[in-house]
Amino acid sequence: MESGEYTSTFQTIDGCDSIVNLSLDVSENYNMEDTIVSCGFYLWPQNGISYSSSGLYLDPLQTVNGCDSIYSLHLNILHVYQFDETIESLDSFIWAVNDENYTQSGTYEANFTTVEGCDSTYTLNLTINIPKNIFVPEVFSPNADGINDRFTIFGNEPLERIESLTIYDRWGNLLANYTNFPPNDMNYGWDGKAGEKELNPGVYIYNAQVRFKDGSTSLLKGAVTKTK
């Protein structure tokens, strides 16, 4: 029925003609619809709720005139992909996702877009386990010829520093002590002397404490031969 003025005539029980006038104001109720396609989730402004699943969602409401109405949301949620990969490798790792060659441990991301247009992510959790290679010479010759003039310790990239290097004779007497110096550097290490005294060729005992970049340490013990 529409809004308007309506009249109805009737007779009372006494036979008198009577009239009823109706002034009718019909307010509208509303059925509103939204159709939405979204990646991952959708925050419906109508009710402030975030949805992560496809479906039909209803929000009942009333107009200012008190009429029941319904707001319908037809929602299609497209997948957003997040792939996690954990890898341990020696030396380096080539990630097939982006063909990048990684030489350091870390967390790396590669972004891509699905065929539906949704941004997605690959995550690589990479640990590079470079072998801790250490070389300690068995012989050195401190004769100032620029070759093996000092007894020191060598290592590859994980070796950070030599925390201590002590030299003893065969009877256990301390001859030299060095602390906190870099590996692979012939400017550091034992020069074949005890103080300022040049020692005779022979076999000497060493103890060394080395530290790696991952914070671990190692104790090295052995013998080295000093030649002329």
Order of alpha helices (4+ residues) and beta strands (2+ residues): beta-beta-beta-beta-beta-beta-beta-beta-beta-beta-beta-beta-beta-beta-beta-beta-beta-beta-beta-beta-beta
